């Protein structure tokens, strides 16, 4: 099939169970087969823990990992590891206070995963919603002192969020997603999380979850420095196209489609996530909760209908032949 134009490929979401989950994601997006304690799902993953199944076309029943390994031409002959995990998160309770390492730490400690930069786009959020984002300590001694005294309210910073917001969370940033939100999550292809605090809650067996105090302290940015991101509008007519973020880890482009729009596809490959609405993409019917792989051979994306679609891609552009 080398050289052939391959249609957009639908990916089967993978439920991820969590102590803070009550299947808000399955109910919100209509995923019928998700367990009741699902907290999130992976929509595009080649991670060793789980990889999505292709649902249509000549590669149906392949996993995304198998496709990446066996058919690099679909991805522009990319080498190395698949760059991201694209997911959806719907917490019914607050997540743990946590931090992710950076690439330098992961390499120095010879960890199996890379570091992790991530970002959250808020698909929905109740009024007065917020997240934990950063801290107030000016030194490690101050941080440890307040942590040892359980003075988390004095230590942590909170950030108000609303529907349509995007928050970039670079590695080494203390954070926690909170309940009453539905989030599109983009992250580096890593599942490294170091928990500092988990509210002393217990799992179904009566055990508190493991904390990673030493690892977390080795990775926290002190003092906290907020990295603000600016959304750039690329097209604003009847439809709107916005660049949410673009860095070496990932690039996000949001399409708000009301009628029809054709968009030149200049990436090696991309993942499309339909966050709301229904319509067609390149003639294929899509609706809220669908996730699609866009192959390298794609020349353009034609959107039709009423759609809110997030595209995850790499910043580098390919040259058309």
C-alpha positions as CSV (number, residue, x, y, z in Angstrom):
1,X,0.0,0.0,0.0
2,X,3.1,2.3,-0.1
3,X,2.3,5.5,-2.0
4,X,-1.4,5.1,-1.8
5,X,-3.6,7.8,-0.3
6,X,-5.0,6.4,2.9
7,X,-8.4,7.6,4.3
8,X,-8.7,9.1,7.8
9,X,-8.6,6.3,10.4
10,X,-10.9,6.2,13.4
11,X,-9.4,5.3,16.7
12,X,-11.1,3.4,19.5
13,X,-10.8,5.3,22.8
14,X,-9.3,3.3,25.7
15,X,-10.9,3.8,29.1
16,X,-8.6,4.4,32.1
17,X,-10.0,3.7,35.5
18,X,-9.2,5.9,38.5
19,X,-10.1,6.4,42.2
20,X,-11.5,9.8,41.2
21,X,-13.6,8.6,38.2
22,X,-17.3,7.8,37.9
23,X,-17.4,7.5,34.1
24,X,-18.2,11.2,33.4
25,X,-16.3,10.7,30.1
26,X,-18.3,7.7,28.9
27,X,-21.6,9.5,29.7
28,X,-20.6,12.8,28.2
29,X,-19.3,11.4,24.9
30,X,-21.6,8.3,24.6
31,X,-18.9,5.6,25.0
32,X,-21.1,2.7,25.8
33,X,-18.5,0.2,27.0
34,X,-16.6,2.2,29.6
35,X,-16.5,0.9,33.2
36,X,-18.3,2.9,35.9
37,X,-15.0,4.0,37.6
38,X,-13.5,5.4,34.4
39,X,-11.8,8.7,35.0
40,X,-10.2,9.4,31.6
41,X,-9.6,7.8,28.2
42,X,-6.6,7.7,25.9
43,X,-7.8,8.6,22.4
44,X,-4.5,8.3,20.6
45,X,-1.7,6.4,22.3
46,X,1.3,4.2,21.3
47,X,2.3,3.9,24.9
48,X,3.5,0.5,26.2
49,X,0.6,0.4,28.7
50,X,-2.1,0.7,26.0
51,X,-2.5,1.5,22.3
52,X,-5.7,2.3,20.3
53,X,-7.3,0.0,17.8
54,X,-7.9,1.3,14.2
55,X,-11.6,0.9,13.4
56,X,-11.8,1.3,9.7
57,X,-10.0,1.0,6.3
58,X,-7.3,-1.4,5.2
59,X,-5.5,-1.3,8.6
60,X,-8.6,-2.1,10.7
61,X,-7.8,-4.1,13.8
62,X,-4.2,-2.8,13.8
63,X,-3.2,-1.0,17.0
64,X,-1.8,2.5,16.5
65,X,1.5,1.2,17.9
66,X,1.6,-1.6,15.3
67,X,0.9,1.0,12.6
68,X,3.6,3.3,13.8
69,X,6.2,0.4,13.9
70,X,5.3,-1.4,10.7
71,X,4.1,1.4,8.4
72,X,6.2,4.5,9.0
73,X,5.2,5.8,5.5
74,X,1.8,6.7,7.0
75,X,3.5,9.1,9.4
76,X,5.9,10.6,6.9
77,X,8.6,8.0,7.6
78,X,8.9,9.4,11.2
79,X,11.5,7.8,13.4
80,X,11.7,7.5,17.1
81,X,8.8,7.2,19.5
82,X,5.2,8.4,18.8
83,X,5.2,11.9,20.3
84,X,2.1,12.2,22.4
85,X,-0.8,10.8,24.3
86,X,-4.1,12.5,23.4
87,X,-6.8,12.0,26.0
88,X,-10.1,13.1,27.6
89,X,-10.5,13.6,31.4
90,X,-13.7,13.9,33.4
91,X,-13.0,13.8,37.1
92,X,-15.8,13.3,39.6
93,X,-13.4,14.2,42.4
94,X,-10.2,16.3,42.5
95,X,-7.0,14.6,41.3
96,X,-3.9,14.3,43.5
97,X,-1.4,17.2,43.9
98,X,1.3,16.1,41.4
99,X,4.2,17.0,39.3
100,X,5.8,15.5,36.1
101,X,9.5,15.3,35.5
102,X,11.3,16.9,32.6
103,X,13.3,15.1,29.9
104,X,16.6,15.9,31.5
105,X,15.6,14.2,34.8
106,X,14.0,11.2,33.0
107,X,17.3,10.7,31.0
108,X,19.5,11.2,34.0
109,X,17.5,8.7,36.1
110,X,17.3,6.2,33.1
111,X,13.5,6.1,33.3
112,X,11.5,4.2,30.7
113,X,9.4,7.2,29.8
114,X,10.4,10.7,28.8
115,X,9.5,13.8,30.8
116,X,6.0,15.2,30.4
117,X,4.8,18.6,29.3
118,X,1.0,18.7,29.0
119,X,-1.9,20.9,28.4
120,X,-5.7,21.1,29.1
121,X,-8.4,22.5,26.9
122,X,-11.6,22.9,28.9
123,X,-14.5,21.4,26.8
124,X,-16.9,22.1,29.7
125,X,-16.6,23.5,33.2
126,X,-19.2,24.4,35.8
127,X,-19.4,27.9,37.1
128,X,-16.6,28.8,39.6
129,X,-14.4,25.8,38.5
130,X,-10.7,26.0,39.3
131,X,-7.5,23.9,39.1
132,X,-4.4,23.7,41.3
133,X,-1.7,25.4,39.3
134,X,1.6,26.3,41.0
135,X,2.6,27.2,44.6
136,X,3.5,30.2,46.8
137,X,6.8,28.9,48.3
138,X,9.9,31.0,47.6
139,X,12.4,28.3,48.8
140,X,12.5,24.5,49.2
141,X,12.7,24.9,52.9
142,X,9.5,26.9,52.9
143,X,7.8,24.4,50.7
144,X,8.9,21.4,52.8
145,X,7.8,23.1,56.0
146,X,4.3,23.8,54.8
147,X,4.0,20.4,53.3
148,X,5.1,18.7,56.5
149,X,2.5,20.7,58.5
150,X,-0.2,19.8,55.9
151,X,-0.8,23.5,55.2
152,X,-1.7,22.8,51.6
153,X,-4.2,25.7,51.5
154,X,-1.4,28.1,52.4
155,X,1.0,26.5,49.9
156,X,-0.9,25.9,46.7
157,X,-2.2,28.3,44.1
158,X,-5.5,27.9,42.3
159,X,-6.5,29.1,38.9
160,X,-10.0,29.8,37.8
161,X,-11.0,28.1,34.5
162,X,-14.1,28.2,32.3
163,X,-15.3,26.5,29.1
164,X,-13.0,27.2,26.2
165,X,-9.9,27.9,28.3
166,X,-6.5,26.3,27.6
167,X,-3.8,25.9,30.3
168,X,-0.3,24.8,29.4
169,X,1.4,22.8,32.2
170,X,5.1,22.4,31.6
171,X,7.0,19.7,33.4
172,X,8.1,20.5,37.0
173,X,4.8,22.4,37.6
174,X,2.7,21.5,40.6
175,X,-0.9,21.0,39.4
176,X,-4.1,19.1,39.9
177,X,-7.2,18.9,37.8
178,X,-10.4,19.4,39.8
179,X,-13.9,18.0,39.6
180,X,-16.8,19.6,37.6
181,X,-14.7,19.8,34.4
182,X,-14.4,17.9,31.1
183,X,-11.0,18.3,29.5
184,X,-9.1,17.5,26.3
185,X,-5.6,16.6,27.4
186,X,-2.5,16.6,25.4
187,X,0.8,15.3,26.8
188,X,4.1,14.0,25.8
189,X,4.2,10.2,25.3
190,X,4.8,9.6,29.0
191,X,2.9,8.3,32.0
192,X,5.3,9.5,34.7
193,X,3.4,11.2,37.6
194,X,4.8,11.9,41.0
195,X,2.1,12.4,43.7
196,X,2.7,14.8,46.6
197,X,-0.6,14.7,48.3
198,X,-3.9,12.7,47.7
199,X,-6.2,14.0,50.4
200,X,-5.6,10.8,52.5
201,X,-8.4,9.1,50.5
202,X,-8.5,5.3,50.2
203,X,-9.1,2.9,47.4
204,X,-11.7,0.1,47.4
205,X,-9.3,-2.1,49.4
206,X,-8.9,0.6,52.1
207,X,-5.4,1.6,51.1
208,X,-4.1,5.0,50.5
209,X,-2.5,5.5,47.1
210,X,1.3,5.6,46.9
211,X,3.0,9.0,47.1
212,X,6.3,9.9,45.5
213,X,7.6,12.6,47.9
214,X,11.3,12.5,47.1
215,X,10.9,12.3,43.3
216,X,8.3,15.1,43.4
217,X,10.6,17.4,45.5
218,X,13.4,16.7,43.0
219,X,11.3,18.1,40.2
220,X,9.4,21.0,41.5
221,X,10.1,24.5,40.1
222,X,10.8,26.8,43.0
223,X,9.8,29.6,42.8
224,X,6.9,28.9,40.6
225,X,6.9,30.8,37.3
226,X,3.7,31.0,35.2
227,X,4.2,30.4,31.4
228,X,1.3,32.1,29.7
229,X,0.2,31.0,26.3
230,X,-1.5,33.2,23.7
231,X,-4.1,31.8,21.2
232,X,-3.6,33.0,17.7
233,X,-6.5,33.3,15.3
234,X,-5.5,32.0,11.8
235,X,-8.9,32.4,10.2
236,X,-12.0,34.3,11.3
237,X,-14.8,34.4,8.8
238,X,-18.0,32.3,9.0
239,X,-15.7,29.6,10.4
240,X,-12.8,30.2,12.8
241,X,-9.4,28.5,13.1
242,X,-7.2,29.1,16.1
243,X,-3.7,28.1,17.0
244,X,-3.9,27.2,20.7
245,X,-0.2,26.4,21.3
246,X,2.9,25.5,19.3
247,X,6.1,24.3,20.8
248,X,8.6,21.4,20.5
249,X,6.3,19.0,22.4
250,X,3.0,19.5,20.4
251,X,0.9,21.9,18.4
252,X,-2.8,22.3,18.8
253,X,-5.2,23.9,16.3
254,X,-8.9,24.4,17.0
255,X,-11.4,24.4,14.2
256,X,-14.8,26.0,14.9
257,X,-16.8,25.0,11.8
258,X,-20.4,26.3,11.1
259,X,-20.6,25.7,7.3
260,X,-17.8,24.2,5.2
261,X,-14.1,24.9,5.2
262,X,-11.1,23.4,3.3
263,X,-7.8,23.6,5.1
264,X,-4.4,22.7,3.5
265,X,-2.8,19.8,5.4
266,X,1.0,20.5,5.7
267,X,1.8,18.2,8.6
268,X,3.5,14.8,8.6
269,X,0.4,13.4,10.4
270,X,-2.1,14.6,13.0
271,X,-4.8,13.4,15.4
272,X,-8.3,15.0,15.1
273,X,-10.6,15.0,18.1
274,X,-14.3,16.0,17.6
275,X,-15.1,17.8,20.8
276,X,-18.6,18.8,19.9
277,X,-21.1,18.6,17.1
278,X,-21.5,16.4,14.0
279,X,-20.8,16.7,10.3
280,X,-18.2,15.3,7.9
281,X,-14.4,15.5,7.5
282,X,-13.1,14.6,4.1
283,X,-16.5,13.1,3.4
284,X,-16.5,10.7,6.4
285,X,-19.3,11.2,8.9
286,X,-18.1,12.2,12.4
287,X,-19.7,13.3,15.7
288,X,-18.7,14.3,19.2
289,X,-16.2,11.8,20.7
290,X,-14.6,10.6,17.5
291,X,-10.9,10.6,17.1
292,X,-9.1,10.2,13.8
293,X,-5.5,9.7,12.5
294,X,-4.7,11.9,9.5
295,X,-2.0,10.2,7.4
296,X,0.9,11.9,5.7
297,X,-0.6,11.5,2.3
298,X,-3.5,13.7,3.1
299,X,-3.4,17.0,1.1
300,X,-6.3,18.8,2.7
301,X,-9.0,18.6,5.3
302,X,-12.5,19.5,4.3
303,X,-14.8,20.1,7.2
304,X,-18.6,20.4,6.8
305,X,-21.4,20.7,9.4
306,X,-21.3,22.2,12.9
307,X,-18.1,21.0,14.5
308,X,-15.6,21.8,17.2
309,X,-12.4,19.9,16.3
310,X,-9.0,19.9,17.9
311,X,-6.0,18.9,15.8
312,X,-2.8,17.7,17.5
313,X,0.3,17.8,15.3
314,X,4.0,18.4,15.3
315,X,5.3,21.9,14.7
316,X,7.4,20.9,11.8
317,X,5.9,21.1,8.3
318,X,6.4,18.6,5.5
319,X,7.3,19.6,1.9
320,X,4.7,18.7,-0.7
321,X,6.1,16.8,-3.6
